[in-house]
Amino acid sequence: MSLFVKKSMSSLMSQAGDSEKGLKRTLGAGNLIALGIGAIIGAGLFVRTAAAAGEHAGPAVTLSFVVAAIGCAFAGLCYAEFASIIPIAGSAYTYAYATMGELIAWIIGWALILEYALGAATVSIAWSEFLNKLVGGSIPYEWCHSPFESALDANNVLHTGYMNAPALLILLMISALLIKGTQESATVNAIIVIIKVSIVLVFIAIGWGFINPANHTPYLIPADAPAALKPDGSMYSYSGFFNHGWGGVLTGAAVVFFAFIGFDAVSTAAQEAKNPKKDMPVGILGSLVVCTILYILFSYVLTGVAPYTDFIKSGKEASVAYAIETYMTGYGWLAKLVTVAILAGFSSVILVMLMGQSRVFYTMSTDGLLPKAFAALHPKFRTPYKSNIILFVFVGLFAAFVPGSVAGDLTSIGTLFAFVLVCAGIMILRKKDPNLVRPFKTPLVPLVPILGMVVCTAMIISLPNETLFSAFVWMLLGLIVYFMYSRHNSKLKNIGEILPKANDFE
């Protein structure tokens, strides 16, 4: 069997139409936009913004958001076209299977594990940080940090983490909700989205009056910026190319790119949308536009209220509450309210990430590339409950024992890689079948897909070398799994299905 055998469009449409045995179609356009916002506004905004500003971009983190948003816009337009044509769970994995073949589809599916599973792990770690902030730091450092993290306390005593127990707790709660049902999960998510968007708007409105212009000068971190103190007592240098100036802005874009992964998570719910051809583009692009505007305004206010160097040490965890308590006199109540709302908001991000991952696994399992357990649906709730249970164990291990910064960077690289291949897939499909009916068409092809590939590739290159190496090792592991298991159990191989001609798309 060819490594690049493709799924025919007829089989994909048959799979989409099997609503009796497959996933239940319960989501409308409003649900999909809420899912997107629910995933987008979370750790990327409330935690990764401070990390990108403190370590790389400074006040120019607003420009980092612009760069990341441009890359997302190009990719989002490509996702919207695919989602309108192929309303199947699986997102980029499914699109690649129809255009580039099984091996590329597997590589994307494996990369999506970095995006969704590690995304959920990263946000659960952030959830733990904010919970500890809410309870006044009463959770011992050792039980809310990984064994690879250390920090000095007020008495200069060094503490090292054992495991992140609160992160495990929230993952367990969300996994149970997802097993219960998609509509129930979407309803809870919609309520949370209203709360956290309101809090973001309140912070922007009140914080604007506390902006100190000196914190925005210079806007780009200079090469000779003095080193900043890190939590472990060492010093952080800005001398590296990617730690200041435009290099820092680009790296900051790669870091905050994690904040945008929600819009493509919408595409994993295509098989549960009531009218996917119409609603999927609205959900994907609508959530992206709303959140990009909020991100730019939020990061401008945050870096104006507090100096970027604060986010190296004092404000890196729970940075928003820290900035309010330290620099916005008289608004301690807002810090508490923000922390509560962010905890709820992070919960919705974890929900959408775990939902997206389980749907990708569901599709890969129905194709035979993963064990049947990942496609097993609950007899009553019709949700992939076994996949959710397995995911809880896998994600829980990362959340408990891996630092949030490492998981976050790996999430970004998995997302960016999937975006590059989705952009390429649009060009391939346009060439293979230019007459295919497209309810939504990506404009300016091939310019938009090419620009999407260029911007996303540039952000991948700017990530730390250790992150790139870790991702390379992850992909090698994925190839081993494919050649030892997936290739031999592929349903396309077993039934001899191939994509005969471009007109099979019609």
C-alpha positions in Angstrom: 0.0 0.0 0.0 1.3 3.5 -0.8 2.2 5.6 2.1 0.3 8.4 0.5 -3.0 6.7 -0.2 -5.9 9.1 0.2 -9.4 8.8 1.5 -12.0 9.4 -1.1 -14.5 12.3 -0.7 -17.4 9.8 -1.1 -16.3 7.9 1.9 -15.9 11.1 3.9 -19.3 12.3 3.0 -20.7 8.8 3.9 -19.1 9.1 7.3 -20.5 12.6 7.8 -24.0 11.4 7.0 -24.0 8.5 9.4 -25.6 10.5 12.2 -27.3 7.4 13.8 -24.1 5.6 14.7 -21.7 8.5 14.9 -21.3 11.6 17.0 -24.5 13.5 17.8 -25.2 16.8 15.8 -26.2 19.3 18.5 -24.1 22.4 17.9 -25.2 25.6 16.1 -23.1 28.6 14.9 -23.4 30.3 18.3 -22.1 27.2 20.1 -19.2 27.0 17.7 -18.2 30.6 18.2 -18.5 30.1 21.9 -16.3 27.0 21.7 -13.7 29.0 19.8 -13.7 31.9 22.3 -13.7 29.3 25.1 -10.5 27.8 23.8 -8.8 31.0 22.7 -9.1 33.2 25.7 -7.3 31.4 28.5 -3.7 30.7 29.5 -2.4 32.2 26.3 -3.8 35.6 27.3 -3.5 35.5 31.1 -0.2 33.7 31.4 1.7 33.5 28.1 1.2 37.2 27.5 3.3 37.9 30.5 5.9 35.3 29.6 6.3 36.7 26.1 6.5 40.3 27.3 8.9 39.5 30.2 11.3 37.3 28.3 11.2 38.4 24.7 9.1 41.3 23.4 8.5 43.7 26.3 5.7 46.2 25.6 5.9 45.2 21.9 4.1 42.0 22.8 1.2 43.8 21.2 3.1 43.5 17.9 3.7 39.8 18.7 0.0 39.3 18.9 -0.4 41.1 15.5 2.1 38.8 13.9 0.6 35.7 15.4 -2.9 36.8 14.4 -1.8 37.4 10.8 -0.5 33.8 10.7 -3.7 32.6 12.2 -5.8 34.6 9.8 -4.1 33.0 6.8 -4.5 29.5 8.3 -8.0 30.2 9.6 -9.2 31.0 6.0 -7.8 27.7 4.9 -9.4 25.9 7.8 -12.7 27.5 7.0 -12.7 26.2 3.4 -11.8 22.7 4.5 -14.4 22.7 7.3 -17.1 23.7 4.8 -16.2 21.0 2.4 -15.4 18.1 4.8 -17.7 18.4 7.8 -16.0 15.5 9.7 -14.4 15.4 13.1 -10.6 15.3 13.0 -9.7 18.8 11.8 -6.4 19.0 10.0 -5.9 15.2 10.2 -9.0 14.6 8.1 -8.1 17.3 5.6 -4.7 15.9 5.0 -6.0 12.4 4.6 -8.1 13.6 1.6 -5.4 15.7 0.0 -1.9 14.5 0.9 -2.3 10.9 1.9 -2.2 8.7 5.0 1.4 9.3 6.1 1.0 13.1 6.1 -2.4 12.7 7.8 -0.8 10.6 10.5 2.0 13.1 11.0 -0.6 15.9 11.5 -2.7 13.7 13.8 0.4 13.0 15.9 1.3 16.8 15.9 -2.3 17.6 17.1 -1.5 15.6 20.2 1.0 18.2 21.0 -1.6 20.9 20.3 -4.6 19.7 22.1 -3.4 17.3 24.8 -0.4 19.4 25.8 -2.5 22.5 25.4 -4.9 21.1 28.0 -1.9 20.2 30.2 -0.5 23.7 30.0 -3.8 25.4 30.9 -4.4 23.0 33.8 -1.0 24.1 35.1 -2.1 27.7 34.8 -5.4 26.8 36.5 -3.3 25.5 39.4 -1.3 28.7 39.6 -4.4 30.9 39.8 -6.1 28.6 42.3 -3.1 29.0 44.6 -3.2 32.8 44.1 -6.9 32.8 45.0 -6.3 30.9 48.3 -3.4 33.2 49.2 -0.6 30.8 48.3 -1.7 28.3 50.9 -1.0 25.3 48.6 2.6 24.2 49.3 4.9 24.9 46.4 5.9 21.3 46.3 2.3 20.2 45.5 1.5 22.7 42.8 4.7 22.5 40.7 6.5 19.9 38.7 9.8 18.3 40.0 11.7 20.3 37.4 10.7 23.7 38.9 12.3 25.5 41.8 11.8 28.9 43.4 13.0 30.9 46.4 10.5 31.9 49.1 10.3 35.1 51.0 13.0 33.7 53.4 15.3 32.8 50.5 14.7 29.1 51.0 14.7 27.1 47.8 11.7 24.9 47.2 11.4 22.1 44.5 8.1 20.7 43.3 6.9 17.2 43.7 3.8 17.2 41.5 1.0 19.5 40.4 -2.1 18.1 42.3 -4.6 20.9 41.5 -4.0 20.5 37.8 -4.9 16.8 38.1 -8.1 17.7 39.9 -9.4 20.1 37.2 -8.6 17.6 34.4 -10.6 14.9 36.2 -13.6 17.2 36.6 -13.6 18.3 32.9 -13.1 14.7 31.6 -16.2 13.6 33.6 -18.2 16.5 32.0 -17.1 15.6 28.5 -18.1 12.0 29.0 -21.6 13.2 30.1 -22.3 14.9 26.8 -21.4 17.4 24.1 -24.4 19.7 24.4 -24.0 19.8 28.2 -20.3 20.7 27.8 -21.2 23.4 25.2 -23.8 24.9 27.6 -21.3 25.1 30.5 -18.7 26.5 28.1 -21.1 29.3 26.8 -21.8 30.4 30.4 -18.1 30.6 31.2 -17.3 32.4 28.0 -19.7 35.2 28.9 -18.1 35.6 32.3 -14.5 35.7 31.2 -15.0 38.0 28.2 -16.8 40.4 30.6 -13.8 40.3 33.0 -11.3 41.0 30.1 -13.4 44.0 29.1 -13.5 45.3 32.7 -9.7 44.9 33.1 -9.1 46.8 29.8 -11.6 49.6 30.8 -10.3 50.1 34.3 -6.6 49.3 33.6 -6.5 51.9 30.8 -6.5 54.7 33.4 -3.5 53.2 35.2 -1.2 52.9 32.1 2.2 54.5 32.8 3.7 55.8 29.5 7.2 55.1 30.9 6.4 51.3 30.8 5.9 51.6 27.0 9.3 53.4 26.5 11.2 52.0 24.7 8.5 49.9 23.0 11.0 47.3 21.7 13.4 45.8 24.3 16.9 47.2 23.6 19.9 44.9 23.1 21.6 46.5 26.2 18.6 46.1 28.5 19.8 45.2 32.0 19.3 41.5 33.1 16.2 40.7 35.2 16.0 38.5 38.3 14.4 35.1 37.8 12.4 33.1 40.4 15.3 30.8 41.2 17.6 33.7 42.0 19.6 33.7 38.7 19.6 36.5 36.1 17.8 36.6 32.8 19.7 38.2 29.9 18.2 40.0 27.0 21.3 40.0 24.9 20.3 37.1 22.6 18.8 38.0 19.2 15.4 36.4 20.0 15.3 38.1 23.5 15.1 41.7 22.3 14.1 44.0 19.4 12.3 42.5 16.4 13.8 39.1 17.1 12.1 39.2 20.5 8.8 40.3 18.8 8.9 37.2 16.5 9.7 34.8 19.4 7.0 36.5 21.4 4.6 35.7 18.5 5.6 32.1 18.7 5.0 32.1 22.4 1.6 33.8 22.4 0.6 31.8 19.3 -0.5 29.3 22.0 -3.3 31.8 22.7 -4.8 31.3 19.3 -5.1 27.6 19.1 -8.8 27.6 19.9 -10.2 28.6 16.5 -8.9 25.4 14.9 -10.3 23.4 17.7 -13.7 24.5 16.4 -13.1 22.4 13.3 -12.8 19.2 15.4 -16.5 19.6 16.2 -17.6 19.6 12.6 -19.3 16.2 12.9 -21.4 17.5 15.8 -22.5 20.8 14.0 -26.1 21.0 12.9 -25.3 22.9 9.6 -21.5 22.5 9.3 -21.1 23.9 5.7 -22.5 27.2 6.9 -21.7 27.4 10.5 -18.1 26.1 10.6 -16.6 29.1 8.7 -18.6 31.5 11.0 -17.4 29.7 14.1 -13.7 29.6 13.0 -13.3 33.1 11.7 -15.8 34.8 14.1 -14.0 33.6 17.2 -10.6 34.5 15.7 -11.6 38.1 15.0 -13.2 38.7 18.4 -10.3 37.4 20.3 -7.6 39.1 18.3 -9.1 42.5 19.1 -9.3 41.7 22.8 -5.8 40.3 22.8 -4.2 43.5 21.4 -6.0 45.8 23.8 -5.4 43.5 26.8 -1.6 43.2 26.2 -1.3 46.9 25.7 -3.0 47.6 29.0 -1.1 44.9 30.9 2.4 46.1 29.8 1.4 49.7 30.4 0.3 49.0 34.0 3.3 46.9 35.0 7.0 47.0 33.7 7.8 44.0 31.5 10.7 43.0 33.8 8.2 42.3 36.6 7.0 39.3 34.5 10.3 37.5 34.8 9.9 36.9 38.5 7.0 38.5 40.6 4.3 38.5 38.0 4.9 35.4 35.9 2.4 33.4 37.8 -1.0 35.0 38.0 0.3 38.0 36.2 -3.0 39.9 35.8 -3.9 39.7 39.5 -0.3 40.7 40.3 -0.4 43.8 38.1 -3.8 44.9 39.6 -2.7 44.4 43.3 0.7 46.0 42.7 -0.1 49.0 40.5 -3.9 49.6 40.5 -4.5 51.0 44.0 -8.0 50.5 45.3 -8.9 47.6 43.0 -8.0 44.6 45.1 -11.5 43.4 44.6 -10.9 43.3 40.9 -7.9 41.1 41.4 -10.0 38.5 43.3 -12.8 38.7 40.7 -10.3 38.3 37.8 -8.7 35.3 39.5 -12.1 33.6 40.0 -13.2 34.4 36.4 -9.9 33.2 35.0 -10.2 29.9 36.9 -13.6 29.4 35.2 -12.2 30.5 31.9 -9.3 28.1 32.0 -11.8 25.4 32.7 -13.5 26.1 29.4 -10.1 26.0 27.5 -9.3 22.6 29.0 -12.8 21.5 28.0 -12.4 22.5 24.4 -8.8 21.1 24.1 -9.8 17.7 25.6 -12.9 17.6 23.4 -10.8 18.4 20.3 -8.2 15.8 21.1 -10.8 13.1 21.7 -12.5 13.8 18.4 -9.2 13.6 16.5 -8.5 10.3 18.2 -12.0 9.2 17.4 -11.5 9.8 13.7 -8.0 8.3 13.6 -9.4 5.2 15.4 -12.3 4.8 12.9 -9.7 4.8 10.2 -7.8 2.0 12.0 -4.7 4.1 12.7 -5.3 3.9 16.5 -6.8 1.1 18.6 -10.6 0.7 18.6 -10.9 1.9 22.2 -10.5 5.5 21.0 -13.6 5.2 18.8 -15.8 3.5 21.4 -18.9 5.6 22.1 -20.8 5.6 25.4 -24.0 3.6 24.9 -26.1 6.4 26.4 -24.2 9.7 25.9 -22.7 8.8 22.5 -19.4 10.4 23.5 -15.9 8.8 23.0 -15.7 8.0 26.7 -12.8 5.6 26.6 -10.8 8.2 24.7 -11.6 10.7 27.4 -10.4 8.4 30.1 -7.1 7.6 28.3 -6.6 11.3 27.6 -7.0 12.1 31.3 -4.2 9.7 32.2 -1.9 11.0 29.5 -2.6 14.7 30.0 -2.5 14.3 33.7 1.0 12.9 33.7 2.2 16.0 31.7 0.3 18.4 33.9 1.6 16.9 37.1 5.2 16.5 36.2 6.2 18.8 33.3 6.6 22.6 33.7 4.0 24.7 32.0 6.5 26.6 29.8 7.8 23.4 28.2 4.4 22.1 27.5 3.2 25.4 26.2 6.1 25.7 23.6 5.5 22.2 22.4 1.8 23.0 22.0 2.7 26.0 19.8 5.0 23.9 17.6 2.4 21.2 17.1 -0.2 23.9 16.2 2.1 25.7 13.8 3.1 22.5 12.0 -0.6 21.6 11.5 -1.3 25.0 10.2 1.5 24.8 7.6 0.2 21.5 6.2 -3.4 22.7 6.2 -2.3 25.7 4.1 -0.5 23.4 1.7 -3.6 21.1 1.6 -5.7 24.0 0.2 -3.3 24.5 -2.7 -3.2 20.8 -3.5 -7.0 20.5 -3.4 -7.5 23.6 -5.6 -5.1 22.0 -8.2 -6.6 18.5 -8.0 -10.2 19.5 -8.2 -10.7 23.2 -9.1 -14.4 22.6 -9.8 -15.3 21.2 -6.4 -18.3 22.9 -4.8 -16.9 25.0 -1.9 -19.5 26.6 0.4 -16.6 28.9 1.6 -13.6 29.8 -0.5 -10.2 30.9 0.8 -9.5 34.2 -1.0 -6.3 34.9 -3.0 -5.1 31.4 -3.5 -2.2 30.5 -3.6 -1.1 33.8 -2.0 -3.0 33.4 1.3 -1.9 29.8 1.9 1.7 30.6 1.0 1.8 33.5 3.4 0.3 31.3 6.1 3.0 28.8 5.5 5.8 31.4 5.6 4.6 33.1 8.8 4.0 29.9 10.7 7.3 28.4 9.6 9.1 31.6 10.8 7.5 31.3 14.2 8.5 27.6 14.4 12.2 28.5 13.6 12.2 31.2 16.4 11.2 28.7 19.1 14.0 27.6 21.5 16.3 24.9 20.2 15.3 22.5 23.1 11.7 22.8 22.0 12.5 22.1 18.4 14.6 19.0 19.5 11.8 17.8 21.7 9.3 18.1 18.9 11.6 16.3 16.5 11.9 13.4 19.0 8.1 13.4 19.3 7.7 13.1 15.6 10.2 10.3 15.3 8.2 8.4 18.0 5.1 9.0 16.0 6.7 7.5 12.9 7.7 4.4 14.8 4.1 4.0 16.0 2.8 4.4 12.5 5.1 1.8 10.9 4.8 -0.7 13.7 1.0 -0.4 14.2 -1.0 2.1 12.2 0.2 1.2 8.7 -0.7 -2.5 9.2 -4.2 -1.7 10.7 -5.2 1.0 8.3 -8.7 0.4 7.0 -7.7 1.8 3.6 -5.1 -0.9 3.4 -7.5 -3.6 4.4 -10.3 -2.7 2.0 -8.0 -1.5 -0.8 -9.7 1.9 -1.0 -7.8 4.5 -3.0 -8.6 7.9 -4.4 -9.1 7.1 -8.1 -9.6 10.4 -9.8 -10.2 14.1 -8.9 -13.9 13.7 -9.9 -14.4 11.5 -6.9 -14.5 14.8 -5.0 -17.7 15.8 -6.8 
